[in-house]
């Protein structure tokens, strides 16, 4: 018997949490991509997942905000508490997304419709006039889809008991990805195989789906058929699975508790992993000396990793302590896995991504761009050329997503990189000044060395003077290697000769003759 | 003999220094007393091969996954960086621009250290002792490595930033270019490491860069049929 759930969904919660009014166009960015946008920005064409520059093109005066999950969680706390008064069995998926068991509260409030309306007004009372969608249906997935579809519509969407399959039938398979029940790869695969709608997927025999798509596909199939939202291999773990820590000295600050929470989470994940399981629903409990208690369930269809658990512990404790309900120190912290499922290895795909070092660097880059400007933080990009400094150019880091390997590959290794005949072989010079320095190359008689049109030197070079520095004796030289680039494009036409010159102090330079003058293009430093 | 050494390494207690290090490419290992770059330290690269040395040092940690930031080094040659082994996916350049006040540099380096484990930078000409200590403390707290290049470090003094290690190419001989023919093939250098972390100065002979652009150890060669032009850098 599938349980009946009501989902409360606040779209673009990060923007709401940042305190931006609905009529101000604003976006929340994470790693240079749009994570959430305000209604005004959406109206101007800003899409989720867009790059920052694209968003700015759609809407030039959009306000840019940083992604701050802690801020989102803190802002969502009052809403969670308000909704918690309606129902005991509440679970938070992420800030902006709640799920409740519908049966009890529905009976109490006289029906699903009435319950949904009460929830909407409760959310609006604590979060302001935000867009909120409420959906009631059998199964978590159908309820979540209903809530998303209810946003901006004519009110909550109530799917009749037993009507979930019909409700989901005509909807596109992309919904599996929106709600987090399947990843983009699997959904793409379904689409390519002609399964455009959830009904198409549900119509396939379960055994065939399992054989062809594996456990992830089987789960998607069950969810699409509104069969049972819990995974086939989900079960309730015995009570002794929970991990807890009692404190002899009550702890007043959140940070040490989170630190302990990290150890508990690592322990729990390790224990579950030895059984090949991962936790999908976690209950976090904390108690103070005076008996005050916070207990909340956190749900995630894909399973909670240790960092995800720690994040939620921090959100819960932050919210609880900030609300001022705490008059003493905490003596107990407990993590209890409420629902687990077999670990199909899905997790790796969903969370294999940028490493911690990549994320750290990307965050630092954003901060540095704020300090020195966008043009002060640069990354190399392939350009192509023969002269030093031509092959790679520098582009602002804000135009790229440093954590996206496809983006980086595109930037650094283009598909067409020709042979560039005429370029000098390795080793390349390490010192390439942004502006070529003027130089004087003289022969043994002190006369300026000239390069003829046929690429011959007037005399062997004897002394090299770079800029204001003292003249150096030339101990070795090679060239001249003429270069006639882009003769078909007069503005960019370059005609020059290159020499490698080694001087008495042990340095080597790449010296150019262009327009009858000598320049030092680069030094081998 | 080798097996016994492996066993010894396996049963030896792991010291803090060995765990908290960043790797260094093989030819450069003899320059470091710990055989690697110890995190939290500041290394300076001086002399004619300073930039190449700095890039060569940064190559191995970045290949292993660390990110390198190049702060206020506008003369960086990217092709040389690639040839010396730095993966460009993890290279970021920070240009403070024309304003170069020392407090801004310190704030900038501080922000850079938050996200990058290897920082290559030019030290500002004048640095007050307080600012230098702040930067050093930050480097240690972040367990990063600061590599200083540039001419603001005189041969005698080192400026107020306490440097743990100084690397300098004391002799440099370019090979491949003669009187009007050839092409630069490689540079044989003798790199010396000195400093307060090096009880006795260490020396190693290297190709920096070698044929192909990377750092390599000098191997015995028979085809020395031309007289190398011997230069000694002061």
Interface residues (C-beta under 8 A of the other chain):
Chain A: X355 X357 X358 X360 X361 X362 X363 X364 X365 X367 X368 X371 X372 X373 X375 X376 X377 X378 X379 X380 X388 X389 X391 X392 X394 X397 X402 X405 X408 X412 X424 X425 X426 X427 X428 X429 X430 X431 X432 X433 X434 X457 X460 X475 X476 X477 X478 X500 X502 X504 X505 X506 X507 X508 X522 X524 X525
Chain B: X48 X49 X50 X51 X52 X55 X65 X66 X67 X69 X74 X75 X76 X77 X78 X79 X80 X81 X82 X83 X84 X88 X89 X90 X91 X92 X93 X94 X95 X96 X97 X107 X108 X111 X112 X114 X115 X116 X117 X171 X172 X173 X174 X176 X177 X178 X179 X180 X181 X182 X183 X184 X185 X186 X187 X209 X210 X211 X212 X213 X229 X231 X232 X233 X234
